[in-house]
């Protein structure tokens, strides 16, 4: 929907800023709960970041991708969720027009970056399971870090180009108390393909292949267990189990991510800007970004190494000499 179809007075009349109608006790409670969610998101992802960076044993290609996702989730908690909660509680955008532009740039960048981080994790798991020997020989931490930096740069360039060339965003009249962006028809299609359809297709196709391969590995492992096998076969069996378990955990991560993001993209596809409801937009965005809070919880539930790292970090043992060499995987 092209923003130029509406005149200035109609837009600002439609996007009126409703008065806050909650009691002081509820108002304070909302801020306390919001602060708790933001703190959980920031601290949870900070623990993941410290764990992967500090402990040498965790310096693997897959964990570098987990680190990239944790950094983007950390930034979501520190910047996006905090401002979104304030906007939702106050029922008004109180940060001005210029910061509204910055806010949507950050939102778009982190949202797309999270999607592509998940897509890269899907690619990593597919390569690790489909050809484990080639993966171990060719995919290194250094190569993975180069891919991550490249993806961050590409997403950054895309979002800046997106904001610059989508004229309705830069030229739209700002209504006091509101903060919205509008897409023209061409950029709506481009953004839908680049931000959602392409990465989602990669994720679904590759994870379908991952679970087919994992099922075959299950059969192979059972057959190996039925026979006496040499030590090398035992190692291979253990490696297959580890890769399969990693694929399942990251599959849960991907599933939760898609469930959290589905309301936002459904609303974006079906919503009409003429009937845009501020509170509805805020709620679907909060649900989408709430995934950043859930991810560290998933790590804590399914990764024993993460629980060990949390204990070492909280007890300050990471400040001891050679703490980076502590075995956290056993």
Secondary structure, DSSP 8 states (H G I E B T S, - for coil): --GGGS-HHHHHHHT--------HHHHHHHHHHHHHHHHHHHHHHHHHHHHHHH-GGG-SHHHHHHHHHHHHHHHIIIIIIHHHHHHHHHTS--SHHHHHHHHHHHHHHHHHHHHHHHHHHHHHHHHHHH-HHHHHHH--HHHHHHHHHHHHHHHHHHHHHHHHH-HHHHHS---TT-------HHHHHHHHIIIIIHHHHHHHHHHHHHHHHHHHHHHHHHHHHTS---HHHHHHHHHHHHHHHHHHHHHHHHHHHHHHHHHHHHHHHH--GGG--HHHHHHHHHHHHTHHHHHHHHHHHH-HHHHHHHHHHHTTGGGSTTGGG-----
